[in-house]
Structures are given as C-alpha cells and as structure tokens.
C-alpha cells in the first residue's frame, strides 16, 4: 500500500469538532504542507492550517503517530479541526491537492489495520458490529469480539491442535522404529476435549440473534386487545386500535430494546375461521406464518387454543366482556397499565435464555460455520486409526482456525466485510 488516504473519521458535520485522519507514507508530508512545520510524535500541538496558496483554513490540534505502532500500522496523522461543513471541506480539498493522497474508501482504515496485522479478521468483524450496535447487549457482545477475546480463544485452540498434530507427525516420521510408540496415552483424551469445547461453542446463541431480536408474536381472535398491548410494548401508536373487529389486517413489526435486550414484536390479524373478507383472510394466513416463526407467542384468545408453548394472556381485565381464563400467565390491561411492567420483566427473562450472555462473544454465521468445520474434522480424526488420515483431518481443522482469524481468506469476503464500515473508519 504505497498511497496515502484521508477521510473525516468523526461524525458528519456540522459538529463542534471534526477529526480528519490521514494514513500512509505521506502522512507526515500532509502535516508539513498544511502547517509548514514538523511535530513531535504522540503530542497534541495547536497549529494554523493553510492551503497551497497560503490562505488560512482553520486552527487545529495536530497529532502525529509514526508507524508501525499505530491504529493502521502505518504513519498516521490527525487534524482535530472545527467541525463546520465548509471547514472540513476546505481541509479535505487542500489534502486532495497533495500528490499521492486520495480519499479513503469505506472501511479502508480498518482494512489497512487488518492487512498490517494490527487486528485480525474476527476483531474486524467485532468492530463492524460494535459500530452498528443499537442495544447494550449488542454493544457488549461486539466489544468482546472486537477486544480480541475470541481471537485469543482461537489461538488457544490452534496451539492445542498444533501439539496434537506434532505428535501425530512424529509418530509418522518414526513409525518404522520399534522403540517409538504411535501416540501418547492421553492423545485421545486431549483430542476429545478440544472437540467437545468446539461443540459447546457451536451450540451457543448466534450473533444474528442480537440483530433479529427475540421475536414475540401477539395472536388471538379479532378485538381481543392485541394491537393495544402491542402499542404499549413498543411504546408507540404503531397499530391502529378500534372496537371494530378485524381492524388489523396485516402483520406489523416493531423492534425495540427492553433493558438492553433486543425484541421484535409482531402484531397480527385476528384469527377466525371465516372472515368473509379476502384482504383479512390474507392477513390471517400471514399471521399463522408468523406463529411458526415466533420465539414466543402471547395468546390473547380462548384458553388452550394456541399450544402449550404459548403464554396465555388474559387481556382487557378492565373490561366486562374480556376473554376470561382459568390459569393465565398474566392478567393485564394495556389501557390501565395493569401488570404491564411484570409482563415486560418476564419477557426479558425469557429472552435472555435465547440470547448471548452480556459481555460474551457470539459467533456470526461465518465464524460458526468454520467452528463446525473444525469440530467435524476433529471428530473425523477421532474415528480414524490410519495416522495419515488423522494428520489430514487435523490439517483441515487448522485451516478452519486460520480462516477464523483471517490467516487464510479471500478478497471477496474482505470486500464484503470492510464495505460495512463507514468512510473514515
């Protein structure tokens, strides 16, 4: 990477402060061109910024970080300027006129950090999730991945695997000598322990759970109080409510966080055998589809009609004509706020069972698939008696570990990952 890139790495203007980052071999030249002088490394200094005509652009704090011990692994400069649109645009225009500098592409700073060994692939994926986190649970899980906890775990697995592989290779090298046994007595135990640990990781809740949220479907017959309860749970008038049966004719979804746990609540059309309305019947079909995809169903209809997994909700208890139940999970009134807080707390407790634990790294689809590959390769190794086949299985597992942290990967996959980042990151 011989070119030098620049971009605004702070929030979009207007803002109180704008941070323009420059990374590459000409970062120090960029500082000298705009300020007319050099700066001590890793010290913030105030300087006037001027373009190539000498026009004053701004007064800014300058930070100079010589590589390779920087965020990107390259020479790095930062201009902490005023965050007005015109100010930022003028400084970027001055940088653009310096030969060898160009605007950064989306995620290019992070991609350079990966290419220069400052972060690995799993940490980069965690950083992307961290930047996009909307709930506390998403933030803490992404931070665990971005902070290197999972990468350290993978390195531990890899070291364990290399020890097993070395033992197998040694047995192969000396297989013609009578005084050298094939493998140690505890080899099988150590192989099994690693296989079981990988299996436990594949059974953890996945990272996609954090984005999708815990899916809660409100279902029941028309006019049973679903939409009113839905509006209370999502804290907005998302669904139209009316005493007229059949008001809700389609699926309405809203994503919210309750005490940091992501939820997706789904309001559905009232379920009845015959509606006589073609549009409502389409809504009923869609409602039944949502029931099959739900993590939890809140059933507001007659008791026992929704299956044993659904929570029986006796709603509208403030109304004389509500659907009474003998043993509901909750008796509540959305209009009066009766037992709503208790319902929310119970939903949070139920959702936590299906979500990654706070501060625990969660595998995304790519990572999970590679851990499964490694586990299956180790399981295959445990089934073979031919050491040549065992060695090949262990080699495949090592490749899976390498791909987890980016030792072996493809440009297409990297393009897809770093394209998720904003320009300037």
C-alpha positions as CSV (number, residue, x, y, z in Angstrom):
1,X,0.0,0.0,0.0
2,X,2.0,2.9,-1.3
3,X,-0.7,5.5,-1.5
4,X,-1.9,7.7,1.4
5,X,-5.6,8.0,2.3
6,X,-7.5,10.6,4.2
7,X,-11.1,11.0,5.4
8,X,-13.3,12.6,8.1
9,X,-13.3,10.0,10.8
10,X,-15.6,11.8,13.2
11,X,-19.4,12.4,12.9
12,X,-20.9,14.2,9.9
13,X,-20.7,18.0,10.1
14,X,-21.8,20.3,11.3
15,X,-20.3,19.4,14.7
16,X,-18.2,21.0,17.4
17,X,-15.1,19.1,16.3
18,X,-14.1,17.3,13.1
19,X,-11.3,14.8,13.1
20,X,-9.6,14.2,9.7
21,X,-7.4,11.2,9.6
22,X,-4.5,10.6,7.2
23,X,-2.8,7.2,6.9
24,X,0.1,6.2,4.7
25,X,3.7,7.0,3.8
26,X,2.9,10.7,3.1
27,X,1.0,11.4,6.3
28,X,4.0,13.5,7.6
29,X,4.1,15.4,4.3
30,X,0.4,16.2,4.6
31,X,1.1,17.8,8.0
32,X,4.1,19.8,6.7
33,X,2.1,21.0,3.7
34,X,-0.8,22.3,5.7
35,X,1.2,23.7,8.7
36,X,4.6,24.5,7.4
37,X,6.4,22.6,10.2
38,X,7.1,19.2,11.8
39,X,5.7,17.9,15.1
40,X,6.8,15.7,17.9
41,X,5.3,12.2,17.8
42,X,2.3,11.5,20.0
43,X,1.9,15.0,21.3
44,X,-1.1,17.3,20.6
45,X,0.0,20.6,19.2
46,X,-2.0,23.6,18.0
47,X,-1.2,24.9,14.5
48,X,-2.7,27.0,11.8
49,X,-3.8,25.2,8.6
50,X,-3.2,26.8,5.2
51,X,-3.7,25.6,1.7
52,X,-1.1,25.8,-1.1
53,X,-2.0,29.4,-1.8
54,X,-1.3,30.4,1.8
55,X,-4.9,31.0,2.7
56,X,-5.8,30.4,6.3
57,X,-8.2,27.5,6.6
58,X,-8.5,26.9,10.4
59,X,-6.6,26.5,13.6
60,X,-6.4,22.8,14.6
61,X,-4.8,20.3,17.0
62,X,-2.3,18.2,15.2
63,X,-1.4,14.7,16.2
64,X,1.4,12.7,14.5
65,X,1.9,9.0,15.0
66,X,4.8,7.3,13.2
67,X,4.2,3.7,12.2
68,X,4.1,0.8,12.7
69,X,2.7,1.2,16.2
70,X,-0.5,3.0,15.1
71,X,-4.1,2.1,14.6
72,X,-3.5,1.2,10.9
73,X,0.1,0.0,11.2
74,X,1.2,3.0,9.0
75,X,2.3,6.6,9.6
76,X,-0.8,8.3,10.8
77,X,-1.8,12.0,11.2
78,X,-4.9,13.5,12.7
79,X,-6.2,17.1,12.2
80,X,-8.7,18.0,15.0
81,X,-10.4,21.0,13.4
82,X,-13.7,22.9,13.8
83,X,-16.5,20.7,12.6
84,X,-18.3,23.0,10.2
85,X,-19.1,21.7,6.7
86,X,-17.1,24.4,4.9
87,X,-14.1,24.0,7.3
88,X,-13.9,20.2,6.8
89,X,-14.4,20.6,3.0
90,X,-11.6,23.2,2.7
91,X,-9.1,21.0,4.6
92,X,-10.1,17.9,2.6
93,X,-9.7,20.0,-0.6
94,X,-6.2,21.0,0.5
95,X,-5.3,17.4,1.2
96,X,-6.6,16.3,-2.2
97,X,-4.1,18.7,-3.9
98,X,-1.1,16.9,-2.4
99,X,0.4,14.4,-4.8
100,X,0.0,10.8,-3.5
101,X,-3.1,11.5,-1.3
102,X,-6.6,10.3,-2.1
103,X,-9.9,10.0,-0.3
104,X,-10.3,6.7,1.7
105,X,-12.8,4.1,0.7
106,X,-15.4,2.7,3.1
107,X,-13.6,0.8,5.8
108,X,-10.2,1.3,4.3
109,X,-8.5,2.4,7.5
110,X,-9.7,-0.8,9.3
111,X,-8.7,-2.9,6.2
112,X,-5.2,-1.5,6.4
113,X,-5.1,-2.3,10.1
114,X,-6.0,-5.9,9.2
115,X,-3.5,-6.1,6.4
116,X,-0.7,-4.8,8.7
117,X,-1.5,-7.2,11.5
118,X,-2.9,-4.6,13.9
119,X,-6.2,-6.6,14.2
120,X,-7.3,-9.9,12.9
121,X,-10.4,-10.8,11.0
122,X,-12.6,-11.8,14.0
123,X,-11.7,-8.5,15.7
124,X,-12.6,-6.6,12.5
125,X,-16.0,-8.3,12.4
126,X,-16.5,-7.4,16.0
127,X,-15.6,-3.8,15.3
128,X,-18.2,-3.6,12.5
129,X,-20.8,-5.0,14.8
130,X,-19.7,-2.6,17.6
131,X,-20.2,0.4,15.3
132,X,-23.6,-0.8,14.3
133,X,-24.8,-1.8,17.9
134,X,-28.1,-0.4,18.9
135,X,-28.7,-2.1,22.2
136,X,-26.5,-2.7,25.3
137,X,-26.4,-6.4,24.7
138,X,-25.2,-5.9,21.1
139,X,-22.6,-3.5,22.3
140,X,-21.2,-5.7,25.0
141,X,-21.1,-8.8,22.7
142,X,-19.4,-6.9,19.9
143,X,-16.9,-5.4,22.3
144,X,-16.0,-8.9,23.5
145,X,-15.3,-9.9,19.8
146,X,-13.5,-6.7,18.9
147,X,-11.4,-6.7,22.0
148,X,-9.7,-9.9,21.0
149,X,-11.2,-12.3,23.5
150,X,-12.5,-14.7,20.8
151,X,-9.2,-14.4,18.8
152,X,-7.3,-15.4,21.9
153,X,-9.6,-18.4,22.3
154,X,-8.9,-19.4,18.7
155,X,-5.2,-19.1,19.2
156,X,-5.5,-21.4,22.2
157,X,-7.4,-23.9,20.2
158,X,-4.8,-23.7,17.4
159,X,-1.9,-24.3,19.9
160,X,-3.7,-27.3,21.3
161,X,-4.2,-28.6,17.8
162,X,-0.6,-28.0,16.7
163,X,0.5,-30.0,19.7
164,X,-1.7,-32.9,18.6
165,X,-0.5,-32.6,15.0
166,X,3.1,-32.6,16.1
167,X,2.5,-35.8,18.0
168,X,0.9,-37.5,15.0
169,X,3.6,-36.3,12.6
170,X,6.3,-37.5,14.9
171,X,4.6,-40.9,15.1
172,X,4.5,-41.0,11.3
173,X,8.2,-40.0,11.0
174,X,9.3,-42.8,13.3
175,X,6.7,-45.4,12.5
176,X,9.5,-47.8,11.3
177,X,11.3,-47.7,14.7
178,X,10.2,-50.3,17.2
179,X,11.0,-48.2,20.3
180,X,8.7,-45.3,19.3
181,X,5.0,-45.7,20.1
182,X,2.4,-44.2,17.8
183,X,0.9,-41.5,20.0
184,X,0.8,-40.8,23.8
185,X,-1.7,-42.4,26.1
186,X,-3.6,-39.1,26.6
187,X,-3.7,-38.1,22.9
188,X,-7.3,-39.4,22.5
189,X,-8.4,-37.5,25.7
190,X,-6.9,-34.2,24.5
191,X,-8.4,-34.6,21.1
192,X,-11.8,-35.3,22.6
193,X,-11.6,-32.3,25.0
194,X,-10.9,-29.9,22.1
195,X,-13.7,-31.4,20.0
196,X,-16.2,-31.0,22.9
197,X,-15.2,-27.4,23.5
198,X,-15.8,-26.6,19.9
199,X,-19.2,-28.4,20.1
200,X,-20.2,-26.2,23.0
201,X,-19.3,-23.1,21.1
202,X,-21.5,-24.2,18.1
203,X,-24.4,-24.6,20.5
204,X,-24.2,-21.1,21.8
205,X,-26.8,-18.4,20.7
206,X,-25.6,-16.8,17.5
207,X,-24.6,-13.2,16.9
208,X,-27.5,-12.8,14.4
209,X,-29.8,-13.2,17.3
210,X,-28.7,-9.8,18.6
211,X,-29.8,-8.1,15.3
212,X,-33.0,-10.0,14.8
213,X,-34.1,-9.7,18.4
214,X,-36.3,-12.1,20.3
215,X,-39.5,-12.5,18.2
216,X,-42.7,-12.1,20.2
217,X,-46.0,-12.6,18.3
218,X,-49.3,-11.3,19.7
219,X,-52.1,-13.5,18.5
220,X,-55.7,-14.2,19.1
221,X,-59.2,-13.6,17.7
222,X,-60.3,-10.2,16.4
223,X,-60.8,-7.5,19.0
224,X,-59.0,-9.4,21.8
225,X,-56.7,-6.5,22.7
226,X,-53.6,-7.5,20.6
227,X,-53.0,-4.1,19.0
228,X,-53.5,-2.1,22.2
229,X,-51.0,-4.4,24.0
230,X,-48.6,-4.2,21.0
231,X,-48.6,-0.4,21.1
232,X,-47.8,-0.4,24.8
233,X,-45.0,-2.9,24.4
234,X,-43.4,-0.9,21.5
235,X,-44.2,2.4,23.2
236,X,-45.8,4.0,20.1
237,X,-49.1,4.1,18.3
238,X,-47.8,1.7,15.6
239,X,-51.0,-0.2,15.2
240,X,-54.5,1.2,14.7
241,X,-56.8,0.3,17.5
242,X,-60.6,0.2,17.3
243,X,-63.6,-1.6,18.9
244,X,-64.5,-2.8,15.3
245,X,-63.4,-6.4,14.9
246,X,-60.8,-7.0,12.1
247,X,-59.1,-3.6,12.2
248,X,-55.7,-5.2,11.9
249,X,-55.4,-6.9,8.6
250,X,-51.7,-7.3,8.1
251,X,-48.6,-8.1,10.1
252,X,-47.0,-5.1,11.9
253,X,-43.4,-5.4,13.2
254,X,-41.5,-3.1,15.5
255,X,-38.1,-3.6,17.0
256,X,-37.4,-2.2,20.5
257,X,-34.9,-2.8,23.3
258,X,-36.1,-3.5,26.9
259,X,-33.4,-3.2,29.5
260,X,-30.8,-3.6,26.7
261,X,-32.4,-6.8,25.3
262,X,-33.4,-6.5,21.6
263,X,-37.0,-7.6,20.8
264,X,-39.1,-7.7,17.7
265,X,-42.8,-7.5,18.5
266,X,-45.3,-8.6,15.8
267,X,-49.0,-7.7,15.8
268,X,-51.2,-9.9,13.7
269,X,-54.6,-10.0,12.1
270,X,-57.3,-11.5,14.3
271,X,-57.6,-15.3,13.8
272,X,-61.0,-16.6,12.9
273,X,-62.2,-19.5,10.7
274,X,-64.3,-17.4,8.3
275,X,-63.9,-13.7,7.8
276,X,-65.8,-13.1,4.5
277,X,-63.2,-10.6,3.6
278,X,-60.5,-11.5,1.1
279,X,-57.9,-9.0,2.4
280,X,-58.5,-10.0,6.0
281,X,-58.0,-13.7,5.0
282,X,-54.6,-12.9,3.5
283,X,-53.7,-11.2,6.8
284,X,-54.8,-14.4,8.7
285,X,-52.6,-16.5,6.5
286,X,-49.7,-14.2,7.3
287,X,-50.5,-14.3,11.0
288,X,-50.3,-18.1,11.0
289,X,-46.9,-17.9,9.2
290,X,-45.6,-15.6,12.0
291,X,-46.8,-18.0,14.6
292,X,-44.5,-20.7,13.1
293,X,-41.5,-18.3,13.2
294,X,-42.0,-16.9,16.7
295,X,-39.7,-17.4,19.7
296,X,-42.7,-16.8,21.9
297,X,-46.4,-16.3,21.3
298,X,-48.6,-14.2,23.6
299,X,-52.0,-15.8,23.1
300,X,-55.0,-13.5,23.8
301,X,-57.6,-15.9,22.6
302,X,-59.6,-18.7,24.3
303,X,-57.6,-20.7,26.7
304,X,-55.8,-23.8,25.3
305,X,-56.2,-23.0,21.6
306,X,-52.6,-21.8,21.0
307,X,-50.5,-24.8,22.1
308,X,-48.5,-25.5,25.3
309,X,-45.6,-23.2,24.4
310,X,-47.6,-20.1,24.1
311,X,-48.1,-17.8,27.1
312,X,-51.8,-17.5,28.0
313,X,-52.7,-13.8,28.4
314,X,-55.9,-12.7,29.9
315,X,-56.2,-9.2,28.5
316,X,-58.6,-6.3,28.9
317,X,-59.3,-7.2,32.5
318,X,-60.7,-3.7,33.0
319,X,-63.5,-4.6,30.6
320,X,-66.5,-6.7,31.5
321,X,-66.6,-8.5,28.1
322,X,-62.9,-9.7,28.1
323,X,-61.9,-13.4,27.4
324,X,-61.6,-14.9,30.9
325,X,-59.1,-17.7,31.6
326,X,-58.7,-20.1,34.5
327,X,-54.9,-20.2,34.6
328,X,-53.3,-17.4,32.5
329,X,-49.7,-16.5,32.7
330,X,-50.7,-12.8,33.1
331,X,-53.9,-11.0,33.7
332,X,-53.4,-7.5,32.4
333,X,-54.9,-4.3,31.0
334,X,-52.9,-2.4,28.4
335,X,-55.1,0.7,28.8
336,X,-54.8,0.8,32.6
337,X,-51.2,-0.4,32.7
338,X,-52.1,-3.4,34.9
339,X,-49.3,-5.9,35.1
340,X,-47.5,-4.5,32.0
341,X,-44.2,-4.0,33.8
342,X,-44.4,-7.5,35.2
343,X,-45.0,-8.8,31.6
344,X,-42.0,-6.9,30.3
345,X,-39.8,-8.2,33.0
346,X,-40.9,-11.8,32.3
347,X,-40.3,-11.3,28.6
348,X,-36.7,-10.0,29.3
349,X,-36.0,-13.1,31.5
350,X,-37.3,-15.4,28.7
351,X,-35.3,-13.6,26.0
352,X,-32.1,-13.8,28.0
353,X,-32.2,-17.6,27.7
354,X,-32.1,-17.4,23.9
355,X,-29.5,-14.5,23.7
356,X,-25.8,-14.4,24.1
357,X,-24.8,-13.6,27.7
358,X,-23.8,-10.0,28.3
359,X,-20.1,-9.4,27.5
360,X,-19.8,-12.8,25.8
361,X,-18.6,-13.1,22.2
362,X,-21.2,-14.5,19.9
363,X,-20.3,-16.3,16.6
364,X,-21.7,-14.9,13.4
365,X,-22.7,-17.3,10.6
366,X,-19.3,-17.3,9.0
367,X,-17.5,-18.0,12.3
368,X,-20.0,-20.6,13.4
369,X,-19.6,-22.5,10.1
370,X,-15.8,-22.6,10.5
371,X,-16.0,-23.8,14.1
372,X,-18.4,-26.5,12.9
373,X,-15.9,-27.4,10.1
374,X,-13.1,-27.7,12.7
375,X,-15.2,-29.7,15.1
376,X,-16.2,-32.1,12.4
377,X,-12.6,-32.5,11.2
378,X,-11.5,-33.3,14.8
379,X,-14.4,-35.8,15.1
380,X,-13.3,-37.5,11.9
381,X,-9.7,-37.6,13.3
382,X,-11.0,-39.5,16.3
383,X,-12.6,-42.1,14.1
384,X,-9.5,-43.0,12.1
385,X,-6.8,-45.4,13.0
386,X,-4.6,-44.6,10.0
387,X,-2.3,-41.8,11.1
388,X,-2.0,-40.4,7.6
389,X,-5.8,-39.8,7.6
390,X,-5.6,-38.5,11.1
391,X,-2.9,-36.0,10.1
392,X,-5.1,-34.8,7.2
393,X,-8.1,-34.3,9.4
394,X,-6.0,-32.2,11.8
395,X,-4.7,-30.2,8.9
396,X,-8.2,-29.4,7.8
397,X,-9.1,-28.3,11.3
398,X,-6.1,-26.0,11.4
399,X,-7.1,-24.4,8.1
400,X,-10.6,-23.7,9.7
401,X,-8.9,-22.0,12.6
402,X,-6.7,-19.9,10.3
403,X,-9.7,-18.8,8.3
404,X,-11.5,-17.8,11.5
405,X,-8.9,-15.1,12.3
406,X,-8.0,-14.3,8.7
407,X,-4.7,-16.1,8.2
408,X,-6.4,-17.7,5.1
409,X,-9.2,-15.8,3.4
410,X,-10.5,-14.4,0.1
411,X,-10.6,-10.9,-1.3
412,X,-14.4,-11.1,-2.0
413,X,-15.1,-11.9,1.7
414,X,-12.8,-9.0,2.8
415,X,-14.6,-6.6,0.4
416,X,-18.0,-7.6,1.8
417,X,-16.8,-7.2,5.4
418,X,-15.0,-3.8,5.1
419,X,-17.7,-2.5,2.9
420,X,-19.9,-2.5,6.0
421,X,-17.8,0.3,7.6
422,X,-18.3,4.0,7.0
423,X,-15.8,6.1,5.2
424,X,-13.2,7.3,7.7
425,X,-13.2,4.1,9.8
